[in-house]
Amino acid sequence: MAQPIEVTKNRDVPLGQIRNIGIIAHVNAGKTTTTERMLFETGRTYKLGSVDEGSTVTDWMDQERERGITIMSAAVTTFWQGLRINIIDTPGHIDFTAEVERSLRVLDGAVMVFDGRTGVEAQSETVWRQADRYFVPRICVFNKLNLVGADFESSVKSIKERLGANSSPIQITLGISHELRGAIDLVKMKAYAYEKAEDRKLKEIEIPREFEKMALSYREKLLESLSEVDDQIMEKFLNGQEIEEKELKAAIRKAVIANKFFPIMGGDSQTVSVQLVLNAIVDYLPSPLDLPPTRGINPKTQKEEAREAKKEAPFSALLFKIQTDPHVGRLSYLRVYSGTIKSGSSLYNSTRGNSERIGRLLLMHANKREGVEQAFAGEIIAAIGLSTAKTGDTLCDPQQPIVFGTINFPDPVISLAIEPKTKADQEKLGKSLNRLGEEDPTFQTKADPDTGQTIIAGMGELHLEVLVERMKREFGVGVNVGHPQVAYRETITKIAQGEGKYIRQTGGRGQYGHCLLRVEPRERGAGFEFVSQIRGAAIPANFIPAIEKGVREAMEKGVIANYPFVDIKVAVYDGSYHDVDSSEMAFKIAGSIAFQEAVKQAEPVILEPIMKLEVTTPEESLGSVMGDLSGRRAQILGTEERGRMKVINALVPLASIRGYVTIVRSLTQGRGSPYLEPSHYEQVPKNIQAELTGVEKK
């Protein structure tokens, strides 16, 4: 049995022998099980953990083990064939999409795990698009092909049909479902078999005769896919020339790194087929040296610069995750792109323009820590002592500053009110909310001025449920929780003008602010834009920012139903001022008044979040589920078969499907399951807008 390895003794490896990868997938596809098997096969752990038993390394939080899901991404390091592999296991549930987003921002490659019974699922598409956005090379792995209902061929088709990716198997299964006993490598044209699942040794054999025809067919498809992106392979393939193993491997690696080809593998992460996945990570996913230099902006010159992945280059790193550790406090996770940093060093936060000192550097193994003296280019490291840096900040050499692109996170779609149970809880509540907000950029808080309650907002009911539970467990805060509320928004539908005039005379110096604004609707998702079209000296330039501030404050409070305003352009085009009485405060109030007046003339409407819904159901329950959805204002997009189940695709207002998991289970005798993710905002029907504005007016 392999003994656990000590990472700190094997750190200073060449950059070409490092792989920074993520394990990404739809919920329940088998990411954490795959990660667990990798750690076991590489000798990083001596006992194979189980999600069902709550004994996995990367799902270390109590809530993760109780619920059987990944909530927080976890970083671990291991070694295979002399290469160092830094792995981040990410959540599959859409409520925790921030963990996937920030992980993909700093990773060099990814292993995308799919359920081999269903192929590409809804969250698979979402995660794939996230990886596309950051140009992350991927290997596709179909898991659970040993289970009843496994379908390798259909799963392979789903990648091309649903993701539009240039992909082809580089390995096919030796058998399927309960007959799965190994794999066929289409590059070497050899088979690998095992007699028992617990037998950790793969035996290389010739391809069994009954599989030869299928193997040759799939190899031809592999060469066709590579021919689309590699001229040398195309020339040899068309001329019927033999392509050597070394040449084929090099072509696959080149195409994968360029994001032009996505190799497919298949098996079961409970068995030793994970060894073949580890080999593919080594052979095909990039090292830091294989990727172009990381580019950013020099804040002094405002010119683009690059940082090469070299230990002797100026230091640069991106802070991609903050975590509160009960033993050491605030941990800042860094992806080091260039240079070297030592414990106790001073760094420049080029995003915020201030200097900070690193106290200690730690290598993380999920929730366990190993202290190190320095960190090198290509590493993922945790730092203690960075008190003001936030997620997305760039840390660099003070003498050679650079700012990398930040990380963008989606806006919350659901909120609820919380109140502390006791006076002691009141004092601890603020601290816990600040800490959780630092860790999770999709978690937002604000105070309701009317009720005095604290409003927390997040990506879904599960997200908020987990965060409230963390307040209790980690910070000892007891809270009373209200019902979840939909995050409505307000906007306008036509152009209008408004005038704001604020005049106060109290005997001494008075207050005078006067402005005219024009509001225009923008495309959905375009956000807010403020422009000054003042000509001459109608309003001095120093008062324009005050008008914008007044507009922003009015937008936050809303106009017709107290929901924040979005997707609007505001232009200040005229006004007047007083030499003595005008002030920033007066113009801020005037800006707020003018905005509200203009909006009321611009046919304001309320927007609601629309969710992308995918319901997997037995065929006999299909009618019941569709009938229920029709009463929830759902727009049915279509149905499809996935294995032995039917899948309904729909768009549905979030307000109509709160608590929908319980409803689907009831309609399908516990056999169905829904998947939800935010899609877009859409105008609510007039009768619902009347209800929403009526409630607010009472």
Long-range contacts (C-beta under 8 A, 24 or more apart in sequence): 1-46, 2-40, 2-42, 2-43, 2-46, 3-43, 3-46, 4-43, 4-44, 4-45, 4-46, 5-42, 5-43, 5-44, 5-78, 5-79, 6-370, 7-77, 7-78, 7-363, 7-365, 7-370, 8-363, 8-370, 8-372, 10-79, 10-84, 11-84, 11-363, 11-372, 11-376, 11-379, 12-376, 13-82, 13-83, 13-84, 15-287, 15-288, 15-289, 15-309, 15-310, 15-311, 15-377, 15-378, 16-287, 16-289, 16-290, 17-82, 17-83, 17-84, 17-287, 18-83, 18-84, 18-85, 18-86, 18-287, 18-288, 18-378, 18-379, 19-83, 19-84, 19-85, 19-86, 19-108, 19-109, 19-281, 19-282, 19-285, 19-286, 19-287, 20-86, 20-106, 20-107, 20-108, 20-109, 20-288, 20-335, 20-378, 20-380, 21-85, 21-86, 21-87, 21-88, 21-107, 21-108, 21-109, 21-110, 21-111, 21-281, 21-285, 22-73, 22-87, 22-88, 22-89, 22-90, 22-100, 22-103, 22-104, 22-107, 22-109, 22-110, 22-111, 22-136, 23-87, 23-88, 23-89, 23-90, 23-110, 23-111, 23-113, 24-90, 24-92, 24-100, 24-103, 24-104, 24-110, 24-111, 24-112, 24-113, 24-127, 24-131, 25-92, 25-112, 25-113, 25-114, 25-123, 25-124, 25-127, 26-92, 26-114, 26-115, 26-121, 26-122, 26-123, 26-124, 26-127, 26-675, 27-69, 27-91, 27-92, 27-93, 27-94, 27-123, 27-675, 28-69, 28-92, 28-115, 29-92, 29-113, 29-114, 29-115, 29-121, 29-124, 29-143, 29-144, 30-113, 30-115, 30-143, 30-144, 30-269, 31-70, 31-89, 31-90, 31-92, 31-113, 32-56, 32-58, 32-59, 32-70, 32-89, 33-143, 33-269, 33-270, 34-111, 34-113, 34-141, 34-143, 34-269, 34-274, 34-277, 35-76, 35-87, 35-89, 36-269, 37-269, 37-270, 37-274, 38-78, 38-85, 38-87, 38-274, 38-277, 38-278, 39-76, 39-78, 41-80, 41-200, 41-272, 41-274, 41-275, 41-278, 42-78, 42-79, 42-80, 42-85, 42-278, 43-78, 43-79, 44-76, 44-77, 44-78, 44-79, 44-365, 57-365, 57-366, 58-89, 58-366, 59-89, 60-366, 60-367, 61-367, 62-473, 63-466, 63-469, 63-470, 63-473, 69-93, 70-96, 71-96, 71-99, 71-466, 72-96, 72-99, 72-323, 73-99, 73-100, 73-102, 73-103, 73-321, 74-364, 74-366, 74-367, 75-333, 75-364, 75-365, 75-366, 75-380, 75-382, 76-364, 76-365, 76-366, 77-363, 77-365, 80-278, 80-279, 80-281, 80-282, 81-278, 81-279, 81-282, 83-282, 85-278, 85-281, 86-379, 86-380, 88-380, 92-123, 92-127, 93-123, 93-462, 94-123, 94-126, 94-459, 94-460, 94-675, 94-676, 94-677, 94-678, 95-458, 95-459, 95-460, 95-461, 95-462, 95-463, 95-466, 96-459, 96-463, 97-126, 97-130, 97-410, 97-442, 97-459, 97-677, 98-409, 98-410, 98-440, 98-441, 98-442, 98-459, 99-321, 100-127, 100-130, 101-130, 101-407, 101-408, 101-409, 102-320, 102-321, 102-391, 102-392, 102-407, 102-409, 102-441, 103-320, 103-321, 104-130, 104-131, 104-133, 104-134, 104-136, 105-134, 105-318, 105-320, 105-407, 106-318, 106-320, 106-335, 106-380, 107-134, 107-136, 108-136, 108-137, 108-285, 108-286, 108-287, 108-288, 108-290, 108-291, 109-136, 109-137, 109-138, 109-139, 109-256, 109-281, 109-285, 109-286, 110-136, 110-137, 110-138, 110-139, 110-285, 111-138, 111-139, 111-141, 111-277, 111-281, 112-138, 112-139, 112-140, 112-141, 112-262, 113-141, 113-143, 113-269, 114-140, 114-141, 114-142, 114-143, 114-155, 114-158, 114-159, 115-142, 115-143, 115-144, 116-142, 116-143, 116-144, 116-145, 116-147, 116-150, 116-151, 116-152, 116-155, 116-266, 117-144, 117-147, 117-149, 117-150, 117-151, 117-155, 117-643, 118-155, 118-616, 118-642, 118-643, 118-645, 119-151, 119-154, 119-155, 119-156, 119-157, 119-158, 119-159, 119-162, 119-642, 120-155, 120-158, 120-159, 120-161, 120-162, 120-163, 121-614, 121-675, 122-612, 122-614, 122-675, 122-677, 123-675, 123-677, 124-162, 124-163, 125-162, 125-163, 126-677, 128-163, 128-165, 132-259, 135-259, 136-259, 137-256, 137-257, 137-258, 137-259, 137-284, 137-285, 137-286, 138-256, 138-262, 139-256, 139-262, 139-263, 139-265, 139-277, 139-280, 139-281, 139-284, 139-285, 140-167, 140-262, 140-263, 140-264, 140-265, 141-264, 141-265, 141-266, 141-267, 141-269, 141-277, 142-264, 142-265, 142-266, 142-267, 143-266, 143-267, 143-268, 143-269, 144-268, 145-173, 145-176, 145-177, 145-180, 145-266, 145-267, 145-268, 146-177, 146-178, 146-180, 146-267, 146-268, 146-270, 146-271, 147-177, 147-268, 148-177, 148-178, 149-177, 149-643, 149-644, 150-176, 150-177, 150-180, 151-176, 151-643, 152-176, 152-266, 155-266, 156-264, 159-262, 159-264, 165-262, 166-225, 166-228, 166-229, 166-260, 166-261, 166-262, 167-225, 167-261, 167-262, 167-263, 167-264, 168-218, 168-221, 168-222, 168-224, 168-225, 168-226, 168-261, 168-263, 168-264, 169-218, 169-221, 169-222, 169-263, 169-264, 169-265, 169-266, 170-222, 170-252, 170-263, 170-264, 170-265, 170-280, 171-264, 171-265, 171-266, 171-267, 171-276, 171-280, 172-214, 172-215, 172-218, 172-266, 173-266, 173-267, 174-208, 174-211, 180-267, 180-268, 180-271, 182-273, 183-265, 183-266, 183-267, 183-273, 183-276, 184-211, 184-215, 185-276, 186-215, 186-218, 186-219, 186-222, 187-245, 187-248, 187-249, 187-252, 188-245, 189-215, 189-219, 192-276, 194-271, 194-272, 197-270, 197-271, 197-272, 199-272, 200-272, 201-272, 202-272, 202-275, 202-276, 225-261, 226-251, 226-252, 226-255, 226-261, 228-260, 229-255, 229-258, 229-260, 229-261, 230-254, 230-255, 249-283, 249-284, 252-283, 252-284, 253-283, 253-284, 256-284, 256-285, 256-286, 257-285, 257-286, 257-290, 257-291, 287-378, 288-337, 288-377, 288-378, 294-337, 294-338, 294-404, 295-404, 296-394, 296-402, 296-403, 296-404, 296-405, 297-402, 297-403, 298-401, 298-402, 298-403, 299-350, 299-353, 299-401, 299-402, 299-403, 300-401, 305-402, 307-337, 307-338, 307-339, 307-402, 308-338, 309-337, 309-338, 309-377, 309-378, 310-338, 310-339, 310-377, 311-339, 311-340, 311-376, 311-377, 312-339, 312-340, 313-338, 313-339, 313-377, 314-338, 314-339, 314-396, 314-397, 314-399, 314-400, 314-402, 315-339, 315-340, 315-341, 315-347, 315-395, 315-396, 315-397, 316-394, 316-395, 316-396, 316-397, 316-402, 316-404, 317-341, 317-394, 317-395, 317-396, 318-392, 318-393, 318-394, 318-395, 318-404, 319-386, 319-389, 319-390, 319-391, 319-392, 319-393, 319-394, 319-395, 320-391, 320-392, 320-407, 321-391, 321-439, 322-390, 322-391, 322-438, 322-439, 323-382, 323-439, 324-435, 324-438, 324-439, 324-474, 325-367, 325-369, 326-474, 328-360, 328-362, 328-369, 328-384, 329-384, 330-384, 330-386, 330-387, 330-438, 331-362, 331-364, 331-382, 331-383, 331-384, 332-382, 332-383, 332-384, 332-386, 332-389, 333-364, 333-380, 333-381, 333-382, 334-375, 334-380, 334-381, 334-382, 334-383, 334-395, 335-379, 335-380, 336-375, 336-376, 336-377, 336-378, 336-379, 336-380, 336-381, 337-377, 337-404, 338-377, 339-377, 339-397, 340-374, 340-375, 340-376, 340-377, 341-374, 341-375, 342-373, 342-374, 343-372, 343-373, 343-374, 346-398, 347-386, 347-395, 347-396, 347-397, 347-398, 348-395, 348-396, 348-397, 348-398, 348-401, 349-388, 349-389, 349-393, 349-394, 349-395, 350-394, 350-395, 350-396, 350-401, 350-402, 350-403, 351-389, 351-390, 351-392, 351-393, 351-394, 351-403, 351-406, 352-388, 352-389, 352-390, 352-393, 354-388, 355-398, 356-385, 356-386, 356-387, 356-388, 356-389, 356-395, 357-385, 358-383, 358-384, 358-385, 358-386, 359-383, 359-384, 359-385, 360-384, 360-385, 390-438, 391-438, 391-441, 392-441, 407-441, 409-441, 409-442, 410-442, 410-459, 410-678, 411-442, 411-487, 412-442, 412-443, 412-444, 412-457, 412-458, 412-459, 412-487, 413-459, 413-460, 413-486, 413-487, 413-609, 413-611, 413-654, 413-678, 414-457, 414-458, 414-459, 414-460, 414-461, 414-463, 414-464, 414-484, 414-485, 414-486, 414-487, 414-609, 414-654, 415-455, 415-456, 415-457, 415-458, 415-464, 415-484, 415-485, 415-486, 415-487, 416-455, 416-456, 416-464, 416-481, 416-482, 416-483, 416-484, 416-485, 417-448, 417-451, 417-453, 417-454, 417-455, 417-481, 417-482, 417-485, 418-453, 418-454, 418-455, 418-456, 418-468, 418-479, 418-480, 418-481, 418-482, 419-453, 419-454, 419-479, 419-480, 420-477, 420-478, 420-479, 420-480, 421-478, 421-479, 421-480, 422-478, 425-477, 425-478, 425-479, 428-475, 428-476, 428-477, 429-454, 429-471, 429-477, 429-479, 431-475, 432-471, 432-474, 432-475, 432-477, 433-471, 435-475, 436-467, 436-470, 436-471, 440-467, 443-467, 453-482, 457-487, 459-678, 460-676, 461-658, 461-659, 484-658, 486-608, 486-609, 486-654, 486-655, 486-658, 487-609, 488-561, 488-563, 488-606, 488-607, 488-608, 488-609, 488-684, 488-692, 489-563, 489-564, 489-565, 489-566, 489-606, 489-607, 489-608, 489-681, 490-558, 490-559, 490-560, 490-561, 490-563, 490-564, 490-565, 490-566, 490-604, 490-605, 490-606, 490-607, 491-521, 491-565, 491-566, 491-567, 491-568, 491-604, 491-605, 491-607, 492-519, 492-520, 492-521, 492-568, 492-599, 492-602, 492-603, 492-604, 492-605, 493-521, 493-602, 493-603, 493-604, 493-605, 494-521, 494-602, 494-603, 495-519, 495-520, 495-521, 495-602, 496-598, 496-599, 496-601, 496-602, 496-603, 497-598, 497-601, 498-593, 498-594, 498-595, 498-596, 498-597, 498-598, 498-599, 498-600, 498-601, 499-594, 499-597, 500-550, 500-589, 500-590, 500-591, 500-592, 500-593, 500-594, 500-595, 500-597, 501-590, 501-593, 502-586, 502-587, 502-589, 502-590, 502-593, 504-586, 505-581, 509-580, 509-581, 510-578, 510-580, 510-581, 511-581, 511-582, 511-583, 511-585, 511-586, 512-577, 512-578, 512-581, 512-582, 512-583, 512-586, 513-543, 513-546, 513-577, 513-582, 513-583, 513-585, 513-586, 513-587, 513-588, 513-589, 513-590, 513-591, 514-575, 514-576, 514-577, 514-590, 515-539, 515-547, 515-572, 515-574, 515-575, 515-587, 515-590, 515-591, 515-594, 516-572, 516-573, 516-574, 516-575, 516-594, 517-547, 517-551, 517-570, 517-571, 517-572, 517-573, 517-591, 517-594, 517-595, 517-598, 518-570, 518-571, 518-573, 518-598, 519-568, 519-569, 519-570, 519-571, 519-595, 519-598, 519-599, 519-602, 520-568, 520-569, 520-570, 520-571, 521-567, 521-568, 521-569, 521-602, 522-567, 522-568, 522-569, 523-567, 524-567, 524-607, 524-680, 524-681, 525-567, 525-680, 525-681, 526-567, 527-566, 527-567, 528-552, 528-555, 528-565, 528-566, 528-567, 528-568, 528-569, 528-570, 529-568, 529-569, 529-570, 530-569, 530-570, 530-571, 530-572, 531-569, 531-570, 531-571, 531-572, 532-571, 532-572, 533-571, 533-572, 533-573, 534-572, 534-573, 534-574, 534-575, 538-574, 538-575, 538-576, 538-577, 539-572, 539-574, 539-575, 539-576, 539-577, 539-587, 540-577, 540-582, 542-584, 543-577, 543-582, 543-584, 543-587, 544-572, 545-584, 546-584, 546-585, 546-587, 546-588, 546-591, 547-572, 547-587, 547-588, 547-590, 547-591, 547-594, 548-591, 549-588, 549-591, 550-587, 550-588, 550-589, 550-590, 550-591, 550-592, 550-593, 550-595, 551-591, 551-592, 551-595, 553-588, 553-592, 554-591, 554-592, 554-595, 554-596, 555-595, 559-595, 559-596, 559-599, 559-600, 559-604, 560-599, 560-600, 560-604, 560-606, 560-693, 560-696, 561-606, 561-689, 561-692, 561-693, 561-695, 561-696, 562-696, 563-606, 565-599, 566-607, 566-681, 570-595, 570-598, 605-683, 605-684, 605-689, 606-683, 606-684, 606-688, 606-689, 606-692, 606-693, 607-681, 607-682, 607-683, 607-684, 608-653, 608-654, 608-655, 608-681, 608-682, 608-683, 608-684, 608-688, 609-653, 609-654, 609-678, 609-679, 609-680, 609-681, 610-651, 610-652, 610-653, 610-654, 610-678, 610-679, 610-680, 610-681, 610-682, 611-651, 611-652, 611-653, 611-654, 611-657, 611-676, 611-677, 611-678, 611-679, 612-649, 612-651, 612-676, 612-677, 612-678, 612-679, 613-648, 613-649, 613-650, 613-651, 613-652, 613-657, 613-674, 613-675, 613-676, 614-647, 614-648, 614-649, 614-650, 614-674, 614-675, 614-676, 615-647, 615-648, 615-650, 615-664, 615-672, 615-673, 615-674, 615-675, 616-642, 616-645, 616-646, 616-647, 616-672, 616-673, 616-674, 616-675, 617-645, 617-646, 617-647, 617-648, 617-664, 617-667, 617-668, 617-671, 617-672, 618-644, 618-645, 618-646, 618-668, 618-671, 618-672, 619-645, 619-646, 621-667, 621-668, 621-669, 621-671, 621-672, 622-646, 622-648, 624-667, 624-668, 625-664, 625-667, 625-668, 625-672, 628-663, 628-667, 632-656, 632-657, 633-685, 651-679, 653-682, 653-684, 655-688
